[in-house]
Amino acid sequence: MSSDAGRPVLALNVGSSSLKFGFYMVDASGSRVLISGAEEAGGEPEAALARIAQRLQAQSMPAPAAVGHRIVHGGPHCRLHTLIDAAVMQQLQAATAFAPLHVPPALALVRAAQARFPGVAQVACLDTAFHAGMPAVARTLPIPRELRALGIERYGFHGLSGESIVRQLGSDLPPRLVIAHLGHGASVTAVAHGASVDTSMGLTPTGGVIMSTRCGDLDPGVLAYVVREHGYDAAQLASLIDQRSGMLGISGLSGDLRELIAAAASTSASDDDARLAIAMFCASVRKQIAAMAAVLGGVDQLVFTGGIGENDASTRAFICEGLDALGIPTAKARVLPAQEDEQIALLTWQITRQPH
């Protein structure tokens, strides 16, 4: 196969319960999906990968020339999308401390892919890479220097989604863009001339806007209080901020916005908390959009993406209420898909073509 010919690339995106995949033919003109889908992972990415390999074989797909992996957090030493070697694996292993729920299954999947496809290039596509060039005023957290030296700073996430939005806009990319990626996890990013300059998530994917089960930005005194007065340890704090808060914590019912909307449609006073959860989610997103407008000095385009952002028109409209008064052209807001898997495939093709 010549260097200019299309190459088959397998893109892997492991989550808490499933492994999404896309098998693409990629060349200089772009990518074409041959097969895509998802397999239940259930904490066993190796078994899920084996089922994906069986599906590819059953449809007579060629062997992948490269495999790209979504890695949520690269940590302080792995900032850019990169070919995976032993040194990179060590750097990613160290990043587990920053994202203990996300990085271990991704690394288990890398090892499984290395074993299943020996000799095939493996590429780490980092959700943090899009934000790696943020200015110090956005990247730096207001903590002592000795802690900042340990890599504690704003990293930002949903970077693959953000990169895919910039790519899709192409020649229509405005100078001042705000991307609202709204799903189970949610973040808002300010993009100036195609580069991320600020974003709502911070050291971890827990910060920023209220999410399904994550608290988003929270007075840190709350955490000090529950440790001091109620004896919470690190594991209990992690469960509180990642799994028991957000819209689930507010409503006491669900973190799924669809279920909350159905409950809110009831006239029962008992569903007031569901209505409050929806209102607080939308308000937190609205405030972050306004904040990013201040960072950019105005907004030329607002793009919604992610499961909620793409599919829930009523929530988009609720979020946009009042933004026109701030000079944010919500009447021209666009909806674009978060093409993370395709972005992984394109990045993998680009990186494996570079001389190493």
CORVEN-V405881 format. One record per residue. N is the residue number from 1. SS is DSSP state (A for helix, B for strand, O for the rest). PHI is phi in radians with two decimals (999 if undefined). OMEGA is omega in whole degrees, 0 to 359 (* if undefined). Layout:
((N:SS:PHI:OMEGA) (N:SS:PHI:OMEGA))
//
This chain:
((1:O:999:180) (2:O:-1.28:182) (3:O:-1.16:182) (4:O:-1.65:182) (5:O:-1.32:176) (6:O:-1.09:180) (7:B:-2.14:176) (8:B:-1.34:183) (9:B:-2.20:177) (10:B:-1.76:179) (11:B:-1.81:183) (12:B:-2.13:184) (13:B:-2.42:185) (14:B:-1.61:177) (15:O:-2.04:183) (16:O:-1.22:183) (17:O:-2.29:183) (18:B:-2.44:177) (19:B:-2.09:176) (20:B:-1.50:179) (21:B:-2.52:172) (22:B:-2.50:178) (23:B:-1.95:190) (24:B:-2.10:165) (25:B:-1.79:189) (26:B:-2.14:172) (27:B:-2.51:185) (28:O:-1.11:182) (29:O:-1.53:180) (30:B:2.46:184) (31:B:-2.29:177) (32:B:-2.37:182) (33:B:-1.35:177) (34:B:-1.69:177) (35:B:-2.79:177) (36:B:-2.58:180) (37:B:2.91:181) (38:B:-2.63:175) (39:B:-2.24:175) (40:B:-1.11:181) (41:O:-1.69:177) (42:O:0.96:181) (43:O:1.43:181) (44:O:-2.22:181) (45:A:-1.10:180) (46:A:-1.11:180) (47:A:-1.18:178) (48:A:-1.12:178) (49:A:-1.13:178) (50:A:-1.08:179) (51:A:-1.20:176) (52:A:-1.13:179) (53:A:-1.05:178) (54:A:-1.15:178) (55:A:-1.13:179) (56:A:-1.13:180) (57:A:-1.15:181) (58:A:-1.12:180) (59:O:-1.78:175) (60:O:0.99:177) (61:O:-1.34:176) (62:O:-1.22:176) (63:O:-1.17:179) (64:O:-1.14:175) (65:O:-1.47:178) (66:B:-2.79:179) (67:B:-2.20:178) (68:B:-1.89:183) (69:B:-2.12:170) (70:B:-1.35:176) (71:B:-2.01:186) (72:O:-1.14:186) (73:O:-2.32:177) (74:O:-1.61:181) (75:O:1.26:185) (76:O:-1.29:186) (77:O:-1.89:179) (78:O:-2.23:190) (79:O:-1.72:188) (80:O:-2.14:174) (81:O:-0.97:189) (82:B:-2.72:171) (83:B:-1.15:183) (84:O:-1.55:170) (85:O:-2.29:185) (86:A:-1.09:181) (87:A:-1.15:179) (88:A:-1.14:178) (89:A:-1.06:177) (90:A:-1.13:179) (91:A:-1.12:180) (92:A:-1.22:177) (93:A:-1.07:178) (94:A:-1.14:180) (95:A:-1.25:178) (96:A:-0.98:181) (97:A:-1.08:182) (98:O:-1.52:181) (99:O:-2.52:186) (100:O:-1.15:178) (101:O:-1.49:189) (102:O:-1.80:189) (103:A:-1.27:183) (104:A:-0.97:178) (105:A:-1.14:178) (106:A:-1.16:179) (107:A:-1.23:175) (108:A:-1.07:178) (109:A:-1.20:177) (110:A:-1.02:180) (111:A:-1.10:178) (112:A:-1.14:179) (113:A:-1.20:177) (114:A:-1.10:180) (115:A:-1.28:183) (116:A:-1.36:181) (117:O:-2.13:184) (118:O:-1.09:179) (119:O:1.44:180) (120:O:-1.56:181) (121:B:-1.07:176) (122:B:-2.02:185) (123:B:-2.17:175) (124:B:-1.59:178) (125:B:-1.88:193) (126:B:-1.64:174) (127:O:-1.18:180) (128:O:-1.54:190) (129:A:-1.12:182) (130:A:-1.03:185) (131:A:-1.74:187) (132:O:-1.11:182) (133:O:-1.68:180) (134:O:-1.04:179) (135:O:-1.14:184) (136:A:-1.03:182) (137:A:-1.13:177) (138:A:-1.61:187) (139:A:-1.38:188) (140:O:-1.41:175) (141:O:-1.69:185) (142:O:-1.40:181) (143:O:-2.24:182) (144:O:-1.04:183) (145:A:-0.97:183) (146:A:-1.13:176) (147:A:-1.38:176) (148:A:-1.06:180) (149:O:-1.15:179) (150:O:-1.51:180) (151:O:1.60:180) (152:O:-1.49:183) (153:O:-2.77:176) (154:O:-1.42:178) (155:O:-1.75:184) (156:O:1.39:183) (157:O:-2.46:187) (158:O:0.99:182) (159:A:-1.19:178) (160:A:-1.14:175) (161:A:-1.09:180) (162:A:-1.06:177) (163:A:-1.07:181) (164:A:-1.19:177) (165:A:-1.17:177) (166:A:-1.03:179) (167:A:-1.14:181) (168:A:-1.14:179) (169:A:-1.20:175) (170:A:0.92:182) (171:A:-1.21:177) (172:A:-1.56:181) (173:O:-1.10:180) (174:O:-1.44:178) (175:O:-1.11:185) (176:B:-2.18:186) (177:B:-2.14:171) (178:B:-2.04:179) (179:B:-1.92:175) (180:B:-1.87:177) (181:B:-1.62:187) (182:B:-2.10:177) (183:O:-2.73:175) (184:O:-0.99:167) (185:O:-1.79:184) (186:B:-2.48:177) (187:B:-2.68:179) (188:B:-2.22:186) (189:B:-2.24:173) (190:B:-1.65:183) (191:B:-2.15:178) (192:B:-1.92:180) (193:O:0.91:175) (194:O:1.53:182) (195:B:-1.99:176) (196:B:-1.20:178) (197:B:-2.07:173) (198:B:-2.96:181) (199:B:-2.74:189) (200:O:-1.38:179) (201:O:-1.31:187) (202:O:-2.09:178) (203:O:-1.10:183) (204:O:-2.28:177) (205:O:-1.33:181) (206:O:-1.55:187) (207:O:-1.43:176) (208:O:1.70:185) (209:O:-1.33:172) (210:O:-1.07:182) (211:O:-2.18:184) (212:O:-1.04:179) (213:O:-2.21:180) (214:O:-1.75:188) (215:O:-1.29:189) (216:O:1.24:181) (217:O:-1.07:185) (218:O:-2.52:174) (219:O:-0.91:181) (220:A:-1.08:175) (221:A:-1.10:177) (222:A:-1.08:181) (223:A:-1.19:177) (224:A:-1.06:181) (225:A:-1.12:184) (226:A:-1.23:173) (227:A:-1.24:185) (228:A:-1.24:189) (229:A:-1.69:184) (230:A:-2.20:170) (231:O:1.24:179) (232:O:-1.10:172) (233:O:-1.82:185) (234:A:-1.06:181) (235:A:-1.15:179) (236:A:-1.20:176) (237:A:-1.11:180) (238:A:-1.07:178) (239:A:-1.13:180) (240:A:-1.05:189) (241:A:-1.45:184) (242:A:-1.79:191) (243:A:-2.10:187) (244:O:-2.11:184) (245:O:-1.96:180) (246:A:1.07:182) (247:A:-1.14:176) (248:A:-1.12:181) (249:A:-1.14:181) (250:A:-1.18:186) (251:A:-1.43:188) (252:O:1.19:186) (253:O:-2.08:187) (254:O:-2.87:170) (255:O:-1.71:180) (256:O:-1.51:184) (257:A:-1.04:180) (258:A:-1.12:178) (259:A:-1.19:179) (260:A:-1.18:178) (261:A:-1.11:178) (262:A:-1.11:179) (263:A:-1.20:182) (264:A:-1.16:179) (265:O:-1.23:177) (266:O:-1.26:177) (267:O:-1.57:183) (268:O:-1.26:177) (269:A:-1.13:180) (270:A:-1.17:180) (271:A:-1.73:178) (272:A:-1.04:181) (273:A:-1.17:175) (274:A:-1.15:178) (275:A:-1.12:178) (276:A:-1.13:180) (277:A:-1.06:179) (278:A:-1.10:182) (279:A:-1.10:181) (280:A:-1.22:176) (281:A:-1.05:182) (282:A:-1.12:179) (283:A:-1.13:181) (284:A:-1.19:176) (285:A:-1.17:180) (286:A:-1.01:181) (287:A:-1.14:179) (288:A:-1.22:176) (289:A:-1.07:179) (290:A:-1.11:178) (291:A:-1.11:179) (292:A:-1.20:174) (293:A:-1.12:178) (294:A:-1.15:178) (295:A:-1.06:185) (296:A:-1.49:186) (297:O:1.28:182) (298:O:2.17:182) (299:B:-2.29:176) (300:O:-1.62:183) (301:B:-2.64:172) (302:B:-2.01:180) (303:B:-2.08:173) (304:B:-1.74:177) (305:B:-2.62:185) (306:A:1.49:186) (307:A:-1.00:178) (308:A:-1.29:183) (309:A:-1.04:182) (310:A:-1.48:194) (311:A:-2.00:187) (312:O:-2.02:183) (313:A:-1.15:182) (314:A:-1.16:178) (315:A:-1.19:176) (316:A:-1.01:181) (317:A:-1.13:179) (318:A:-1.11:179) (319:A:-1.08:186) (320:A:-1.33:182) (321:O:-1.02:177) (322:O:1.57:183) (323:O:-1.27:178) (324:A:-1.03:180) (325:A:-1.15:179) (326:A:-1.66:180) (327:O:1.41:178) (328:B:-1.71:189) (329:O:-1.31:184) (330:A:-1.16:177) (331:A:-1.12:179) (332:A:-1.85:178) (333:O:-1.05:181) (334:B:-1.95:175) (335:B:-2.08:179) (336:O:-2.31:180) (337:O:-1.27:174) (338:O:-1.45:186) (339:O:-1.54:185) (340:A:-1.14:183) (341:A:-1.16:177) (342:A:-1.13:178) (343:A:-1.13:176) (344:A:-1.03:181) (345:A:-1.09:180) (346:A:-1.14:179) (347:A:-1.12:180) (348:A:-1.09:178) (349:A:-1.07:181) (350:A:-1.08:185) (351:A:-1.22:181) (352:A:-1.34:175) (353:A:-1.52:181) (354:O:-1.32:175) (355:O:-1.19:182) (356:O:-2.21:*))
//
